[in-house]
């Protein structure tokens, strides 16, 4: 069978392939190979500057050529590495051999070829490569996608700041709010969650087979290998990796930062599931309409339907993402003794978890772009819920010492269809200042929104 998107096992590379074009170069096996080449090249160049008598500083031309291997890394290069791996049956060793193969026409590099992967264990290359992958996907996909949603929602919060809306606590009519304030609540939550994602330090180690620089010191006992490793890890790209140095590890970096990052993404996704379900409900209530697109069909049998499919897709994909993200965060920090390989195959699925996340962000953005506020439906709901004014009336009664305020309003409103004239008659009978009576008599469900508009505009 010819491989194509329609034959893909995963919908991320099949049905939704076009939506994840930005993620694929970063989190695919090719993306992983690219980062491995980057790490090996950075380590090699740094070794030439380490003061080892056997490896003199590389010329400007050699440095430029090596960095060019990283910058121009292509699918053809990745395929060449995979071809080498057929013989080595070891993916990191295949990268090392590929880099050495690029030295053949360059005597300066060929003479120093044994310093490629010098004193490194495979995990020195892999853990740094994974961190670079996560760095790229966070900067290029996750945060931009999340920022787009936050900016859209913030604009909606401001636009609809003063549009009153009936609340529904426990599914029942409750004190009114505004559309903008309810969206502002989500903006505030997402802004905090976004900072959690952005604030996770991406750690990396380059300290050998069990984290003690054993081989390094065997080769050059007088060299400060820990300081050298820290410099390679923390120096900015392209000559360094631009990550945070991990000083303590077994053979693998402990992956605690990964768990922290994946938990932060999952927490953000949970907020978005909550939001998607609420918007789904508001569409069902008629508070929002969805703009139609010519040719689209909502139901195969019911022509009138315009389904909230984007929010449903987002909810489903966020759930898939969180299932994987939580497994990653629970499994990755666990390793038997100094090393086992149970993390290896799991780590290869980081792109799947983040792919479902990115796909959901896209669906939410599309769905939000289709929404149109239905002011008439909002107003009609409010006008049919005068019972919500029982709260302000009884609160004013309490202020002025009217005995049994709560109980009197409960008698008038609970389990009944409340008409405005019923409440107004009660207000007129109260022994409270006339100015307070006038204020309560002027109040409607649509005007009883507290600081909602102010809070929405402020977000």
C-alpha distance (Angstrom), angle and dihedral (degrees) to the residues before:
residue distance angle dihedral
X1 . . .
X2 3.79 . .
X3 3.79 111.2 .
X4 3.78 112.3 -117.3
X5 3.79 137.8 142.4
X6 3.80 90.3 -91.4
X7 3.82 90.4 55.8
X8 3.81 95.3 46.7
X9 3.80 117.3 124.0
X10 3.80 93.1 -145.4
X11 3.82 119.9 55.7
X12 3.81 87.2 -140.5
X13 3.81 88.2 70.1
X14 3.78 93.7 31.0
X15 3.77 124.8 37.0
X16 3.80 94.4 11.1
X17 3.81 99.2 34.5
X18 3.81 95.8 117.2
X19 3.80 92.1 53.9
X20 3.79 92.3 56.9
X21 3.80 99.8 47.8
X22 3.82 91.2 117.7
X23 3.81 92.9 53.0
X24 3.79 99.5 46.3
X25 3.85 99.0 71.7
X26 3.81 89.5 50.2
X27 3.80 104.9 43.7
X28 3.81 104.4 27.0
X29 3.80 123.7 98.4
X30 3.79 86.7 -98.5
X31 3.80 89.1 54.6
X32 3.81 89.5 50.4
X33 3.83 91.1 50.6
X34 3.80 90.1 48.6
X35 3.80 91.1 55.8
X36 3.80 91.8 46.3
X37 3.79 89.4 55.5
X38 3.80 89.1 48.6
X39 3.82 92.5 52.6
X40 3.81 94.4 45.8
X41 3.81 91.0 49.5
X42 3.82 93.8 47.8
X43 3.81 91.2 48.9
X44 3.81 91.7 47.3
X45 3.82 94.4 50.0
X46 3.81 91.3 45.7
X47 3.82 90.8 51.3
X48 3.79 89.4 56.3
X49 3.81 88.2 59.2
X50 3.81 95.2 43.7
X51 3.79 95.3 93.7
X52 3.79 95.9 -112.3
X53 3.80 107.7 153.9
X54 3.77 92.3 -139.5
X55 3.82 95.0 56.5
X56 3.78 115.9 49.3
X57 3.83 121.9 -160.9
X58 3.77 111.1 -78.7
X59 3.77 120.7 -112.6
X60 3.78 121.0 -106.7
X61 3.79 89.6 -107.9
X62 3.79 93.3 52.7
X63 3.81 91.9 49.0
X64 3.78 91.2 49.5
X65 3.79 91.2 49.2
X66 3.82 92.9 50.2
X67 3.80 93.7 47.9
X68 3.79 86.9 48.3
X69 3.80 89.5 60.1
X70 3.79 87.4 59.9
X71 3.78 97.1 42.2
X72 3.81 95.7 47.5
X73 3.81 97.0 39.2
X74 3.80 107.6 145.8
X75 3.77 143.3 -179.1
X76 3.79 87.7 -96.8
X77 3.82 89.3 58.0
X78 3.78 90.7 49.0
X79 3.80 90.8 51.2
X80 3.81 90.1 50.5
X81 3.81 90.1 54.3
X82 3.80 90.6 48.9
X83 3.80 88.8 52.5
X84 3.82 90.4 54.4
X85 3.81 89.5 47.7
X86 3.81 89.5 61.1
X87 3.81 86.2 69.9
X88 3.81 101.4 34.0
X89 3.82 95.6 39.4
X90 3.80 83.1 -151.9
X91 3.77 120.3 100.4
X92 3.82 99.7 -157.2
X93 3.81 92.6 46.4
X94 3.79 88.0 51.7
X95 3.82 89.2 57.1
X96 3.81 90.4 50.2
X97 3.80 91.8 50.8
X98 3.80 91.9 46.7
X99 3.81 91.3 53.6
X100 3.80 91.2 48.3
X101 3.81 89.3 50.3
X102 3.79 87.8 60.5
X103 3.83 89.8 59.8
X104 3.80 96.5 62.9
X105 3.80 96.6 98.3
X106 3.81 94.1 40.5
X107 3.83 115.0 73.2
X108 3.82 93.4 -168.6
X109 3.79 91.8 58.3
X110 3.80 95.8 35.5
X111 3.80 91.2 58.1
X112 3.81 90.2 54.6
X113 3.81 96.7 41.5
X114 3.83 94.7 117.2
X115 3.80 88.9 65.9
X116 3.80 89.6 68.4
X117 3.82 105.0 105.6
X118 3.82 88.6 2.0
X119 3.84 112.7 179.8
X120 3.80 90.2 -12.2
X121 3.75 129.3 132.4
X122 3.79 117.1 -148.8
X123 3.76 90.4 -105.8
X124 3.81 91.2 59.6
X125 3.78 86.2 64.2
X126 3.79 97.1 37.8
X127 3.79 99.9 48.4
X128 3.79 92.5 48.5
X129 3.81 90.3 46.5
X130 3.79 92.2 51.4
X131 3.80 90.1 50.0
X132 3.81 90.1 50.8
X133 3.80 90.1 50.0
X134 3.79 91.2 51.8
X135 3.78 91.1 45.5
X136 3.80 90.8 54.3
X137 3.79 95.9 44.4
X138 3.80 91.9 47.5
X139 3.81 92.6 50.4
X140 3.79 98.7 38.1
X141 3.81 105.5 32.4
X142 3.82 117.8 9.9
X143 3.78 102.4 44.4
X144 3.83 95.6 38.7
X145 3.82 89.8 49.6
X146 3.78 92.1 48.0
X147 3.81 92.4 44.2
X148 3.80 89.5 53.1
X149 3.80 90.8 54.6
X150 3.81 92.9 45.2
X151 3.80 92.1 49.7
X152 3.80 92.5 48.4
X153 3.79 92.3 48.0
X154 3.81 92.3 45.9
X155 3.80 90.1 53.7
X156 3.82 89.7 49.7
X157 3.80 91.1 48.4
X158 3.79 90.1 54.9
X159 3.82 94.3 41.5
X160 3.81 93.8 51.3
X161 3.80 97.0 32.7
X162 3.80 93.6 121.2
X163 3.80 100.4 34.4
X164 3.83 104.8 113.0
X165 3.78 119.6 -134.9
X166 3.77 134.0 -177.0
X167 3.79 112.9 -114.4
X168 3.77 121.9 -138.3
X169 3.79 114.0 -154.7
X170 3.82 109.8 -177.6
X171 3.80 85.4 0.1
X172 3.81 90.5 -66.7
X173 3.81 129.2 113.6
X174 3.79 110.5 -84.8
X175 3.81 142.2 165.8
X176 3.81 110.1 -41.2
X177 3.78 123.4 -108.2
X178 3.80 131.3 175.1
X179 3.77 129.0 -98.0
X180 3.78 89.4 -121.8
X181 3.80 93.7 52.7
X182 3.80 92.8 52.1
X183 3.80 89.8 51.7
X184 3.81 90.3 45.0
X185 3.81 88.8 58.5
X186 3.80 88.7 60.1
X187 3.81 92.8 45.4
X188 3.81 91.1 54.2
X189 3.80 92.1 49.2
X190 3.79 93.6 46.8
X191 3.81 92.9 47.4
X192 3.80 89.8 56.6
X193 3.81 92.1 44.5
X194 3.80 90.7 48.7
X195 3.79 90.9 55.7
X196 3.81 89.7 51.6
X197 3.81 90.2 56.0
X198 3.80 93.6 44.3
X199 3.80 93.0 46.7
X200 3.81 99.0 57.8
X201 3.80 110.2 111.2
X202 3.79 112.1 -132.6
X203 3.80 106.8 -135.4
X204 3.78 130.5 -156.6
X205 3.80 136.5 177.2
X206 3.82 132.6 -159.3
X207 3.78 102.9 -179.6
X208 3.78 107.2 121.0
X209 3.78 139.3 -109.9
X210 3.82 99.1 -24.7
X211 3.81 102.3 9.1
X212 3.82 99.3 -93.7
X213 3.83 103.9 98.8
X214 3.81 88.5 -117.5
X215 3.80 97.2 155.6
X216 3.79 92.6 38.8
X217 3.79 92.8 57.6
X218 3.79 92.0 42.8
X219 3.81 88.4 59.4
X220 3.82 99.3 38.6
X221 3.82 112.2 8.7
X222 3.79 95.5 178.2
X223 3.81 96.3 53.8
X224 3.84 120.6 100.3
X225 3.77 95.6 -125.0
X226 3.78 95.9 171.9
X227 3.81 91.8 56.9
X228 3.80 89.6 44.5
X229 3.80 92.2 51.5
X230 3.79 91.9 46.9
X231 3.80 90.5 52.6
X232 3.80 93.1 51.8
X233 3.80 92.2 47.3
X234 3.81 97.8 44.4
X235 3.82 104.4 34.0
X236 3.80 112.3 102.2
X237 3.78 121.3 -98.6
X238 3.00 139.7 -61.7
X239 3.85 95.9 34.3
X240 3.80 91.7 28.9
X241 3.79 133.8 29.9
X242 3.81 100.9 -115.0
X243 3.81 93.3 -134.3
X244 3.82 135.1 121.9
X245 3.82 117.4 -92.3
X246 3.80 117.9 -116.1
X247 3.84 107.4 -153.2
X248 3.81 98.2 -175.1
X249 3.77 126.5 52.6
X250 3.77 146.5 124.4
X251 3.80 114.2 -127.7
X252 3.81 89.1 -55.4
X253 3.78 129.8 49.9
X254 3.84 102.4 -105.9
X255 3.84 93.7 -115.3
X256 3.80 92.9 -137.8
X257 3.80 90.3 129.7
X258 3.81 89.0 53.2
X259 3.79 90.2 53.9
X260 3.80 89.2 49.4
X261 3.80 91.8 50.1
X262 3.80 95.1 45.4
X263 3.81 91.0 46.7
X264 3.81 89.2 51.6
X265 3.80 91.2 51.1
X266 3.81 91.5 46.1
X267 3.81 90.7 50.0
X268 3.80 89.4 52.0
X269 3.78 90.2 48.4
X270 3.80 90.5 52.5
X271 3.80 89.9 55.9
X272 3.80 88.7 51.7
X273 3.81 92.2 49.1
X274 3.79 88.0 54.4
X275 3.81 90.2 49.3
X276 3.83 94.3 46.0
X277 3.80 91.1 52.7
X278 3.80 92.2 48.9
X279 3.80 93.2 49.7
X280 3.81 89.0 46.8
X281 3.79 87.8 55.3
X282 3.79 94.1 46.6
X283 3.81 89.9 51.7
X284 3.80 87.5 51.6
X285 3.81 90.4 51.8
X286 3.79 90.1 50.3
X287 3.81 94.9 -114.5
X288 3.79 88.5 125.4
X289 3.79 130.3 33.2
X290 3.80 122.8 -158.5
X291 3.77 121.4 -128.0
X292 3.76 111.7 -118.3
X293 3.78 124.8 -123.7
X294 3.78 117.9 -149.0
X295 3.79 112.3 -105.0
X296 3.82 97.4 14.0
X297 3.82 119.0 128.6
X298 3.80 123.4 -152.3
X299 3.79 98.9 -170.5
X300 3.79 133.3 13.8
X301 3.84 90.6 -136.2
X302 3.81 107.4 20.4
X303 3.82 109.5 63.4
X304 3.81 94.6 -172.3
X305 3.80 95.6 63.5
X306 3.80 125.8 107.7
X307 3.79 103.4 -179.5
X308 3.84 122.8 -153.2
X309 3.79 87.4 -123.2
X310 3.81 97.1 151.3
X311 3.80 92.2 58.9
X312 3.80 91.1 44.1
X313 3.81 91.3 50.6
X314 3.79 90.2 47.8
X315 3.80 92.2 51.4
X316 3.80 92.4 49.1
X317 3.80 94.8 47.0
X318 3.79 92.9 45.1
X319 3.79 88.2 54.3
X320 3.80 91.3 51.4
X321 3.79 90.7 47.3
X322 3.79 92.7 50.9
X323 3.80 93.3 48.8
X324 3.81 89.1 56.9
X325 3.80 95.9 38.4
X326 3.79 91.6 53.1
X327 3.78 92.1 49.1
X328 3.80 89.3 50.1
X329 3.80 92.5 50.1
X330 3.81 93.1 46.7
X331 3.80 98.3 43.3
X332 3.81 106.1 36.1
X333 3.84 98.8 65.2
X334 3.82 89.4 57.2
X335 3.83 119.9 85.4
X336 3.80 128.9 157.2
X337 3.82 111.6 -114.5
X338 3.79 110.9 -47.5
X339 3.82 96.8 -20.4
X340 3.75 146.8 -8.2
X341 3.78 129.1 167.7
X342 3.79 100.4 -125.8
X343 3.81 89.5 104.2
X344 3.81 94.3 55.0
X345 3.79 100.0 72.8
X346 3.81 91.1 37.0
X347 3.80 92.0 54.5
X348 3.79 89.9 55.0
X349 3.80 87.2 66.9
X350 3.80 96.3 59.0
X351 3.79 88.2 98.8
X352 3.80 90.9 53.7
X353 3.81 92.7 54.0
X354 3.78 92.5 45.0
X355 3.80 90.3 42.0
X356 3.80 92.3 60.0
X357 3.80 87.8 46.9
X358 3.80 93.3 52.1
X359 3.80 90.6 44.8
X360 3.80 90.6 53.9
X361 3.81 91.9 49.2
X362 3.81 88.2 53.5
X363 3.82 92.3 49.8
X364 3.79 91.8 49.8
X365 3.79 91.6 49.6
X366 3.81 90.8 50.9
X367 3.80 91.9 46.5
X368 3.79 93.7 49.4
X369 3.79 89.1 50.7
X370 3.82 90.4 59.3
X371 3.80 97.6 50.7
X372 3.80 122.5 112.4
X373 3.79 121.2 -177.7
X374 3.81 115.0 -119.4
X375 3.79 100.9 -149.3
X376 3.79 92.8 176.6
X377 3.80 93.4 58.9
X378 3.79 91.6 47.3
X379 3.79 92.0 50.5
X380 3.80 93.3 46.6
X381 3.82 91.9 52.2
X382 3.79 91.3 51.0
X383 3.79 93.4 47.5
X384 3.80 89.9 53.9
X385 3.82 93.2 53.2
X386 3.80 107.9 63.7
X387 3.79 88.8 143.4
X388 3.81 88.4 81.3
X389 3.80 88.2 74.4
X390 3.79 89.4 68.6
X391 3.80 87.0 85.6
X392 3.84 98.6 58.3
X393 3.82 93.1 39.8
X394 3.80 94.5 52.6
X395 3.82 91.1 43.1
X396 3.82 91.2 55.3
X397 3.82 89.1 45.5
X398 3.80 89.3 54.3
X399 3.79 91.3 50.5
X400 3.78 90.4 57.5
X401 3.79 95.1 43.5
X402 3.79 99.5 -107.4
X403 3.78 103.9 166.3
X404 3.80 118.7 -122.9
X405 3.80 93.5 9.3
X406 3.80 95.2 157.4
X407 3.79 93.5 45.7
X408 3.81 93.3 49.9
X409 3.79 92.5 52.9
X410 3.78 91.0 44.4
X411 3.82 89.3 55.8
X412 3.80 91.7 51.4
X413 3.80 98.3 43.6
X414 3.78 116.6 22.3
X415 3.79 114.0 106.4
X416 3.79 92.1 -8.2
X417 3.75 138.2 106.2
X418 3.78 101.4 -109.6
X419 3.79 118.9 -146.9
X420 3.80 122.2 -161.2
X421 3.82 90.8 -120.8
X422 3.82 90.8 57.7
X423 3.80 91.8 56.9
X424 3.78 93.4 41.4
X425 3.81 91.2 52.2
X426 3.79 89.1 53.1
X427 3.80 92.3 48.6
X428 3.81 92.0 51.0
X429 3.81 89.9 53.4
X430 3.80 94.5 53.7
X431 3.79 123.4 108.1
X432 3.78 96.0 -131.7
X433 3.85 131.5 115.8
X434 3.80 113.2 -66.7
X435 3.81 91.9 -123.6
X436 3.80 89.5 58.4
X437 3.80 90.5 49.2
X438 3.80 90.5 52.6
X439 3.79 91.4 48.9
X440 3.82 92.6 50.9
X441 3.81 92.5 44.5
X442 3.82 90.0 54.3
X443 3.78 92.5 50.7
X444 3.83 121.2 103.7
X445 3.79 131.1 180.0
X446 3.81 88.1 -103.1
X447 3.81 93.1 54.4
X448 3.81 95.8 45.4
X449 3.80 98.2 87.2
X450 3.80 103.8 117.6
X451 3.81 114.0 -156.1
X452 3.80 93.2 -21.8
X453 3.81 95.9 117.8
X454 3.80 93.0 46.0
X455 3.78 92.3 49.3
X456 3.81 91.9 47.4
X457 3.80 93.4 51.0
X458 3.81 91.2 47.3
X459 3.79 98.2 55.2
